[in-house]
Amino acid sequence: RSNLHRKVRSIHGTSVSQFISQVRLKKAMEMLTGTFSTIAEVAFECGFHSVSYFNRCFHEFYGYPPGQAGKGQVKKQSVENDQDQSGKPGIRIRQRILIVAGSSLLVIAMVVVLIFIFKPFKRSDQPIDKSIAVLPFTYLSNDPEKQHLADGAMDAILLHLSKIEDLRVMARVSVEQYRGTDKTASMICRELNVAYLLEGSFQKYGDQVRLIVQLIDPAKGGHIWAKEYDRDWKEIFEVQSEVAQSIAVELKAVIKPEVKQRIEKAPTTSLTAYEYYQRGEQQRQKYREDLDNRDVLLRAEDFYRKALEYDSVFAQAYIGMARIYRERHYWGTYFSEDFLDSVLINSNMALSIDNQIAEAYSIRGEYYFEKGNTEKALEEYNNALKFNPNDWLAYRQKGHLNRLIHGDFIGAIENYLKAASLNHGPEFSNLLRWTSYCFYAAGFLEEGDSFAYEALKTDGDTLIHSYVLSLGGYFTGNMEGAIEILLKSYARDSSYFYTLSGLGLNYFFLSDFEKSYEFFKKYVNRITILGILTINNMHRIGYSYLKNGYENEAEFYLNEQKKYCEEIIKLNRNQMQNMYVYYDLAGVYAVRGEKDKAYKNLRIFNQKLRMASWAVTHFK
């Protein structure tokens, strides 16, 4: 190795690492001048795992940034500092923001610690001990109408295992992808980062059931435990509990006495109600697989109602009703007084029957989160984790609470990554992207890029990937860089609403209102078709219309933003808790020239203790 270093230095006059860097930079120049690749694509294609680091290296080597490659020498631009006249309310607000930015250095310092703990988030080659995934059970016949029975047995055993604090249990959404797979056990364990798999098959014939389960440890060559259960159908709850406890014994996991009691508790006294409930769960699973298929929500609701007809104190059926109501009526009732009240009623009913059901606390936490009672929401999420320490949804929601409401990006990152360790299903990439957002928001572009690319490797979604990457530029004031990324995405798909929104927003902050209007108009058309409600960009859309001479349309969007903000404040929605609703309302009054009202709302917004890096960038 030392001979190689000396040889390279004698020939090229550089170290090995410098030589490799130069080769990469020369390749990057070829791509920038000879292809239509974006800077981000070139950076990662040439071996740079951070766009910001690539920009720095490129500038040091060539004397100008990569964005100028092929465009001639860069002209120096002078920047004039804005001066505020003494005594105006605006100067006090900016001073306040800069004070907040300074105090945020403590937060950034703590984020550095998280970087060393979590960077980068990759599936470890060494699985965590006592970690397991329960694969979808097969039904031992060709009757698809009975598959819900096998799924129910699998779900129950998985839920029992999840209650054991000494185990790490992958969520149901993580394993559905392996239904009917031809992947080996070793491959599945490696992808899910678990040490063990549980396979099973189920059959019901008359009043008898057969359940066959096998515990697999690929590191030891395959099956390490298996058992066949032939029981009466009325003993199904005892069988499911017995299997879970046997697995825990095999994995040498400690089961606390109170957890053992919860595992052994039967969910209902009616097997007919239980079967209807499982049919409802099957329909809800179909909705998770295809969110456009809303008809299955109605079928799921019917099955849950049937279950309650046979057992009016079946707690899990009430939880199913709460989930269905949320999915069916969220946006339709968002600005109504009784928004999500049925979620609260059903979750309360479930907890009045059994106050140790984690899922009920989790869904009730979502209710309080949406209603703006963030302290109560946090209490509910913690209760959910108390009774199910493997509840990935509770961790995700705690991440949302920290990110969206408190601006606590450290807490958000910690909870998102905990959720990601339990869920490698379709939402795994979203968890990584929310983590990426938090790093961007805290000012750490390299780490944000790293998690964004991990998410891309997971789902291959280049459209959302481009949008997330563009946030790095937007957050740091590099709108030109963000636009470059988004335009490449727009060329691939001109209808993706996040791309349209991002382009409209970045052109807006560059004061290119002609372009901003063009993309905002396309954005509004697209979300109208999709039935999506946007509640925090209408004033910017309105201002873009105004700058292009469309005064009536501008007034409409300004009124819409004002209405949304006032309703959010009146109804105490969660957007009010993060204070940005007052910032948006101030924007409406500023456009209309109502300065006193604008400053009044800015003073309220000024009470916010934590802000993302984009806020400091754009406000100063």
C-alpha positions in Angstrom: 0.0 0.0 0.0 2.8 2.4 0.9 4.6 1.6 -2.4 1.4 2.5 -4.3 1.1 5.8 -2.5 4.7 6.7 -3.3 4.3 5.6 -7.0 1.2 7.8 -7.5 2.8 10.7 -5.8 6.0 10.4 -8.0 4.0 10.2 -11.2 1.1 12.7 -10.5 2.5 14.8 -7.7 -0.6 14.1 -5.6 -1.9 11.6 -3.0 -4.0 8.7 -4.0 -7.2 10.3 -2.7 -6.4 13.5 -4.5 -5.8 11.6 -7.7 -9.1 9.7 -7.4 -10.9 13.0 -6.7 -9.4 14.6 -9.8 -10.4 11.7 -12.0 -14.0 12.0 -10.7 -14.1 15.7 -11.2 -12.9 15.3 -14.8 -15.6 12.8 -15.5 -18.1 15.2 -13.9 -17.0 17.9 -16.3 -17.5 15.6 -19.2 -21.0 14.8 -18.0 -22.0 18.4 -17.3 -20.9 19.6 -20.7 -21.9 16.6 -22.7 -25.2 15.3 -21.2 -28.4 16.7 -19.8 -27.8 15.3 -16.3 -28.5 17.5 -13.3 -25.7 18.5 -10.9 -27.1 16.1 -8.3 -27.2 13.2 -10.8 -23.6 13.9 -11.9 -22.4 14.2 -8.3 -23.7 10.8 -7.3 -22.8 9.1 -10.7 -19.2 10.2 -10.2 -18.9 8.9 -6.6 -19.7 12.0 -4.6 -22.2 11.1 -1.9 -23.1 14.7 -1.2 -24.1 17.4 -3.7 -22.7 20.2 -1.4 -19.4 18.4 -1.1 -19.3 17.9 -4.9 -20.0 21.6 -5.4 -17.1 22.6 -3.1 -14.6 20.2 -4.7 -15.6 21.2 -8.2 -15.2 24.9 -7.4 -11.8 24.4 -5.8 -10.6 22.4 -8.8 -12.0 24.4 -11.7 -12.4 27.8 -10.1 -16.2 28.1 -10.7 -19.3 26.1 -9.6 -20.6 23.2 -11.6 -23.7 25.1 -12.6 -21.4 27.3 -14.8 -19.8 24.3 -16.6 -19.9 25.1 -20.3 -21.3 28.6 -19.8 -18.0 30.5 -19.7 -16.3 32.2 -16.9 -18.3 33.2 -13.9 -19.0 36.8 -13.4 -18.7 38.1 -9.9 -22.0 39.5 -8.6 -22.2 42.2 -5.9 -24.7 41.8 -3.2 -26.3 44.7 -1.6 -27.4 44.4 2.0 -30.9 45.5 2.8 -31.1 48.3 5.2 -34.1 48.9 7.5 -34.9 52.3 8.8 -34.6 52.5 12.5 -37.8 52.2 14.5 -39.8 50.2 12.0 -41.5 47.1 13.4 -39.8 45.0 10.7 -36.3 45.4 12.2 -37.4 44.1 15.5 -38.9 41.0 14.0 -35.8 40.2 12.0 -33.6 40.8 15.0 -35.9 38.3 16.9 -35.5 35.8 14.0 -31.7 36.1 14.1 -31.7 35.6 17.9 -33.7 32.5 17.3 -31.2 31.4 14.7 -28.4 31.9 17.2 -30.1 29.9 19.9 -30.7 27.2 17.3 -26.9 26.5 17.2 -27.5 24.4 20.3 -30.0 22.4 18.4 -27.6 22.0 15.5 -24.8 20.9 17.8 -27.1 18.1 19.1 -28.0 17.1 15.6 -24.2 16.5 15.0 -24.4 13.9 17.7 -27.3 12.3 15.8 -25.3 12.2 12.6 -22.7 10.0 14.3 -25.4 7.8 15.7 -27.5 7.4 12.6 -25.3 8.2 9.6 -26.0 6.8 7.2 -29.2 4.8 7.7 -28.4 1.5 6.0 -29.6 -2.0 6.7 -26.9 -3.4 8.9 -25.2 -6.7 7.9 -25.4 -7.7 11.5 -29.1 -8.1 12.5 -30.2 -7.0 15.9 -30.6 -10.0 18.2 -34.1 -11.2 19.1 -35.5 -9.6 15.9 -38.2 -11.4 13.9 -40.5 -11.0 11.0 -43.8 -12.9 10.7 -44.3 -13.8 7.1 -47.9 -14.0 5.6 -49.4 -17.4 6.4 -50.8 -19.5 3.6 -54.2 -21.1 3.6 -54.0 -24.9 3.0 -56.6 -25.0 0.2 -57.4 -23.2 -3.0 -60.3 -21.3 -1.5 -59.4 -17.6 -1.6 -62.5 -16.8 0.5 -60.8 -18.4 3.5 -57.5 -16.6 3.2 -58.7 -14.0 5.8 -58.5 -16.8 8.4 -54.8 -17.4 7.8 -54.2 -13.7 7.8 -56.0 -13.4 11.1 -53.9 -16.0 12.7 -50.7 -14.4 11.4 -51.9 -10.9 12.6 -52.7 -12.2 16.1 -49.4 -13.9 16.6 -47.5 -10.9 15.2 -49.5 -8.6 17.6 -48.8 -10.8 20.6 -45.0 -10.8 19.8 -45.1 -7.0 19.3 -46.2 -6.6 22.9 -42.9 -8.2 24.2 -40.4 -5.4 24.9 -37.4 -7.8 24.6 -38.2 -8.4 20.9 -38.0 -6.2 17.8 -40.9 -7.3 15.6 -41.3 -6.0 12.0 -44.7 -4.5 11.2 -47.3 -6.3 9.1 -46.8 -3.7 6.3 -43.2 -4.8 6.1 -43.9 -8.5 5.3 -46.8 -8.3 2.9 -44.3 -7.8 0.0 -43.1 -11.4 0.6 -46.5 -13.1 0.1 -45.9 -15.8 -2.5 -42.2 -14.7 -2.9 -39.5 -17.0 -4.2 -36.8 -15.2 -2.2 -34.8 -17.3 0.3 -35.0 -16.8 4.0 -31.5 -15.4 4.1 -32.5 -12.8 1.5 -35.6 -11.8 3.4 -33.7 -11.5 6.7 -31.0 -9.4 5.1 -33.6 -7.1 3.5 -35.6 -6.7 6.7 -32.5 -6.7 9.0 -33.9 -9.4 11.3 -32.4 -12.6 12.7 -35.5 -14.8 12.5 -38.5 -15.5 10.4 -41.8 -17.2 11.3 -43.6 -19.0 8.6 -47.1 -20.5 8.9 -50.0 -22.2 7.2 -53.6 -22.5 8.3 -56.7 -24.5 7.5 -60.2 -24.6 8.9 -62.4 -27.6 8.2 -65.7 -27.7 10.0 -65.1 -26.9 13.7 -61.5 -28.0 13.5 -58.4 -25.9 12.6 -54.8 -26.8 11.8 -52.0 -24.4 12.3 -48.4 -25.2 11.3 -45.6 -22.8 12.3 -41.9 -22.9 11.7 -39.2 -20.7 13.2 -36.3 -20.1 10.8 -32.8 -18.9 11.6 -30.8 -18.7 8.3 -27.6 -18.3 10.3 -28.1 -21.8 11.6 -29.1 -23.3 8.4 -32.9 -23.1 8.4 -35.7 -24.3 10.7 -34.8 -24.4 14.4 -38.3 -25.0 15.7 -41.6 -26.1 14.3 -45.0 -27.3 15.6 -48.3 -28.4 14.3 -51.5 -27.6 16.1 -54.7 -29.5 15.6 -57.4 -27.9 17.7 -61.1 -27.0 17.9 -62.0 -23.6 16.3 -63.2 -22.3 19.6 -59.6 -22.7 20.9 -58.1 -20.4 18.3 -57.2 -17.6 20.7 -55.4 -20.0 23.1 -53.4 -21.4 20.1 -52.3 -18.0 18.9 -51.2 -17.0 22.4 -49.4 -20.3 22.8 -47.5 -19.9 19.6 -46.3 -16.4 20.5 -45.1 -17.5 23.9 -43.3 -20.5 22.5 -41.5 -18.3 19.9 -40.5 -15.9 22.8 -39.0 -18.9 24.7 -37.1 -20.0 21.6 -35.6 -16.5 21.2 -34.9 -16.3 25.0 -37.0 -13.2 25.2 -38.3 -12.1 28.6 -42.1 -11.8 28.9 -43.2 -9.7 31.9 -46.2 -11.1 33.9 -48.5 -8.2 32.9 -47.5 -8.7 29.2 -48.3 -12.4 29.5 -51.7 -11.6 30.8 -52.4 -9.3 27.8 -51.2 -12.0 25.3 -53.5 -14.6 26.9 -56.6 -12.3 26.9 -59.2 -13.3 24.3 -60.3 -10.3 22.1 -63.9 -11.4 21.9 -66.3 -14.0 23.2 -67.9 -14.5 19.7 -66.1 -16.4 17.0 -68.6 -15.2 14.5 -67.8 -11.6 15.4 -64.1 -12.5 15.2 -64.5 -13.8 11.6 -66.4 -10.7 10.5 -63.6 -8.6 12.0 -61.0 -10.5 10.1 -62.9 -9.9 6.9 -62.9 -6.2 7.7 -59.2 -6.3 8.2 -58.7 -8.0 4.9 -60.6 -5.3 3.1 -58.6 -2.6 4.9 -55.4 -4.3 3.8 -56.6 -4.1 0.2 -57.0 -0.3 0.7 -53.5 0.0 2.0 -52.3 -1.8 -1.2 -54.4 0.5 -3.5 -55.4 3.8 -2.0 -57.6 4.6 -5.0 -59.8 1.6 -4.2 -62.1 3.4 -1.7 -64.9 0.9 -2.2 -63.1 -1.6 0.0 -63.4 0.9 2.9 -67.2 0.6 2.7 -66.9 -3.2 2.7 -64.5 -3.1 5.6 -66.9 -0.8 7.6 -69.8 -3.2 6.9 -67.8 -6.2 8.2 -66.8 -4.2 11.4 -70.4 -3.3 12.0 -71.4 -7.0 11.6 -68.8 -7.9 14.1 -70.3 -5.5 16.6 -73.7 -6.9 16.0 -72.5 -10.2 17.4 -70.3 -8.7 20.1 -71.0 -5.1 21.1 -68.0 -5.0 23.4 -65.4 -6.2 20.8 -62.8 -3.4 21.2 -60.8 -4.2 18.1 -63.9 -3.8 15.9 -64.3 -0.2 17.3 -60.7 0.5 16.4 -61.4 -0.7 12.9 -64.3 1.7 12.7 -62.2 4.6 13.9 -59.6 3.9 11.2 -62.2 3.6 8.5 -63.9 6.9 9.5 -60.6 8.7 9.4 -59.7 7.4 5.9 -63.2 8.1 4.5 -63.9 11.5 5.9 -60.6 13.3 6.6 -60.6 16.1 4.0 -64.4 16.2 3.6 -64.8 17.3 7.2 -61.5 19.1 7.8 -63.1 22.5 8.5 -66.1 21.2 10.3 -66.7 21.4 14.1 -67.1 17.7 14.3 -63.9 16.9 12.4 -62.8 13.3 13.3 -65.2 13.1 16.3 -66.2 9.6 15.2 -62.5 8.6 15.5 -62.6 9.8 19.1 -65.9 8.2 19.9 -64.8 4.8 18.6 -61.4 4.9 20.2 -62.9 5.9 23.5 -65.3 3.0 23.2 -62.5 0.6 22.6 -60.5 1.8 25.6 -63.6 1.7 27.8 -63.7 -2.0 27.0 -60.0 -2.6 27.3 -57.6 0.1 28.4 -54.5 -1.8 27.4 -54.9 -1.8 23.6 -52.1 0.1 22.0 -53.9 0.6 18.6 -56.7 2.5 20.3 -54.2 4.9 22.0 -52.4 5.4 18.7 -55.5 6.3 16.7 -56.7 8.6 19.6 -53.3 10.2 19.5 -53.9 11.0 15.8 -57.2 12.6 16.7 -55.6 14.9 19.3 -52.7 15.7 17.0 -55.1 16.8 14.2 -57.2 18.8 16.7 -54.2 20.7 17.9 -53.9 19.2 21.4 -50.3 18.2 21.0 -49.6 17.5 24.7 -52.5 15.0 24.8 -51.4 13.5 21.5 -47.9 12.8 22.9 -49.4 11.2 26.0 -51.5 8.9 23.8 -48.5 7.9 21.6 -46.5 7.1 24.7 -49.4 5.0 26.0 -49.4 3.1 22.7 -45.7 2.3 23.1 -46.2 1.3 26.7 -48.5 -1.5 25.6 -46.8 -2.2 22.2 -43.1 -1.2 22.2 -43.0 -2.2 18.5 -45.8 0.2 17.4 -44.1 1.9 14.4 -47.1 4.2 13.8 -46.7 5.7 17.3 -43.0 6.4 16.6 -43.9 7.9 13.2 -46.5 10.2 14.7 -44.1 11.3 17.4 -41.7 12.2 14.6 -44.4 14.2 12.9 -45.2 16.0 16.2 -41.6 17.0 16.7 -41.0 18.0 13.1 -44.3 19.8 12.3 -45.3 21.3 15.6 -42.3 21.7 17.8 -39.5 22.2 15.2 -37.5 19.6 17.3 -35.6 18.0 14.4 -33.5 15.9 16.8 -36.5 14.3 18.3 -38.1 13.9 14.8 -35.0 12.1 13.4 -34.8 9.8 16.4 -38.4 8.8 16.1 -38.5 8.4 12.3 -35.5 6.1 12.4 -37.0 4.1 15.2 -40.1 3.7 13.0 -38.0 2.8 10.1 -36.3 0.0 12.1 -39.8 -1.6 12.5 -41.3 -0.9 9.1 -39.5 -1.8 5.8 -42.8 -1.7 3.9 -44.1 0.9 1.4 -43.7 3.7 3.9 -40.1 2.9 4.7 -38.9 5.4 2.0 -41.2 8.1 3.4 -39.6 7.7 6.8 -36.2 8.1 5.2 -37.4 11.2 3.3 -38.8 12.8 6.4 -35.5 12.2 8.1 -33.8 13.8 5.1 -36.2 16.8 5.5 -35.2 17.2 9.1 -31.5 17.2 8.3 -32.1 19.8 5.6 -34.2 21.9 8.0 -31.4 21.8 10.5 -28.9 22.9 7.9 -27.1 19.6 7.2 -27.3 19.2 3.4 -24.9 16.3 3.1 -26.8 14.2 5.6 -30.1 15.2 4.0 -28.8 14.1 0.6 -27.6 10.8 2.0 -31.0 9.9 3.4 -32.8 11.1 0.2 -30.6 8.7 -1.9 -31.3 5.9 0.6 -35.0 6.4 0.0 -34.5 6.4 -3.8 -32.7 3.1 -3.6 -35.6 1.7 -1.7 -38.5 2.7 -4.0 -37.0 4.1 -7.2 -39.4 7.0 -7.1 -37.4 9.6 -9.0 -40.2 12.2 -9.0 -40.5 12.5 -5.2 -36.7 12.1 -4.9 -36.1 15.1 -7.1 -38.6 17.2 -5.1 -36.9 16.2 -1.8 -33.4 17.0 -3.2 -34.7 20.4 -4.3 -35.5 21.2 -0.7 -31.8 21.4 0.1 -31.5 24.3 -2.3 -34.7 25.9 -1.2 -33.8 25.7 2.5 -30.4 27.3 1.9 -31.5 30.0 -0.6 -30.1 28.2 -3.7 -33.4 28.4 -5.6 -31.5 28.2 -8.9 -30.2 24.8 -7.9 -33.6 23.7 -6.8 -35.2 24.8 -10.0 -32.6 22.9 -12.1 -33.4 19.7 -10.3 -37.2 20.2 -10.6 -37.0 21.1 -14.3 -35.4 17.8 -15.0 -38.2 16.1 -13.1 -40.8 18.2 -15.0 -39.3 17.0 -18.3 -40.0 13.4 -17.2 -43.5 14.1 -15.9 -45.2 17.4 -16.3 -48.2 16.5 -14.1 -46.6 15.7 -10.8 -48.1 18.2 -8.4 -45.1 18.4 -6.0 -42.8 19.3 -9.0 -45.3 22.0 -10.1 -45.6 23.4 -6.5 -41.8 23.4 -6.1 -41.2 25.2 -9.3 -43.9 27.8 -8.6 -42.5 28.4 -5.1 -38.8 28.7 -6.1 -39.5 31.0 -9.0 -41.7 33.0 -6.6 -38.8 33.6 -4.2 -36.6 34.6 -7.1 -39.2 37.2 -8.0 -39.7 35.6 -11.4 -43.5 36.0 -11.2 -44.1 35.1 -14.8 -42.6 31.7 -14.3 -44.1 31.4 -10.9 -47.6 32.1 -12.3 -47.1 29.5 -15.1 -46.3 26.7 -12.7 -48.7 27.7 -9.9 -51.5 27.7 -12.4 -50.6 24.1 -13.5 -50.3 23.1 -9.9 -53.8 24.4 -9.0 -55.3 22.6 -12.0 -53.6 19.4 -11.0 -54.7 19.4 -7.3 -58.2 20.3 -8.4 -58.3 17.1 -10.5 -56.8 15.0 -7.7 -59.1 16.5 -5.0 -56.2 17.7 -2.8 -56.7 20.7 -0.5 -53.7 23.0 -0.2 -53.9 25.4 2.8 -50.6 27.3 3.0 -49.6 28.5 -0.5 -52.7 30.3 -1.7 -51.4 33.8 -0.8 -48.2 33.1 -2.9 -50.4 31.9 -5.8 -52.5 34.9 -5.4 -49.5 37.3 -5.4 -48.2 35.6 -8.6 -51.5 36.1 -10.3 -51.6 39.8 -9.1 -48.1 40.5 -10.5 -49.3 39.1 -13.9 -52.3 41.4 -14.0 -55.0 38.9 -12.9 -56.5 40.9 -10.1 -59.8 39.0 -9.7 -58.1 35.7 -9.5 -55.5 37.1 -7.1 -58.2 38.3 -4.8 -59.9 34.9 -4.9 -56.7 33.1 -3.8 -55.9 35.7 -1.1 -59.4 35.3 0.3 -59.0 31.5 0.3 -55.8 31.7 2.2 -57.3 34.1 4.7 -60.3 31.8 5.1 -58.1 28.8 5.7 -56.0 30.6 8.2 -58.9 32.0 10.2 -60.6 28.6 10.3 -57.5 26.8 11.4 -57.1 29.3 14.3 -60.8 29.1 15.2 -60.8 25.3 15.2 -57.4 25.0 16.7 -56.0 22.7 14.0 -52.4 21.5 14.4 -51.1 24.1 11.9 -51.9 26.7 14.5 -49.5 25.0 17.0 -46.5 25.6 14.8 -47.4 29.3 14.3 -46.8 29.3 10.6 -50.5 30.0 10.1 -49.9 33.5 11.4 -47.0 34.0 9.0 -49.3 33.0 6.1 -52.0 35.4 7.3 -49.4 38.2 7.6 -48.6 37.5 3.9 -52.1 38.0 2.9 -52.4 41.4 4.7 -49.0 42.5 3.4 -50.1 41.9 -0.2 -53.2 44.0 0.5 -51.2 46.8 2.0 -52.7 46.3 5.5 -49.4 46.7 7.3 -50.8 47.0 10.8 -52.6 43.6 10.5 -49.5 42.1 8.8 -47.2 43.2 11.7 -49.7 42.0 14.3 -49.6 38.5 12.9 -45.9 38.6 12.5 -45.5 39.5 16.2 -47.6 36.4 17.1 -45.5 34.3 14.7 -42.4 35.9 16.3 -43.1 33.9 19.5 -42.1 30.7 17.8 -39.0 29.4 19.5 -37.6 27.1 16.8 -37.4 27.6 13.1 -36.2 25.5 10.2 -33.1 26.8 8.3 -35.3 27.9 5.4 -37.0 30.4 7.7 -33.8 32.1 8.6 -32.6 32.0 5.0 -35.7 33.7 3.6 -36.5 36.0 6.4 -33.2 37.7 6.8 
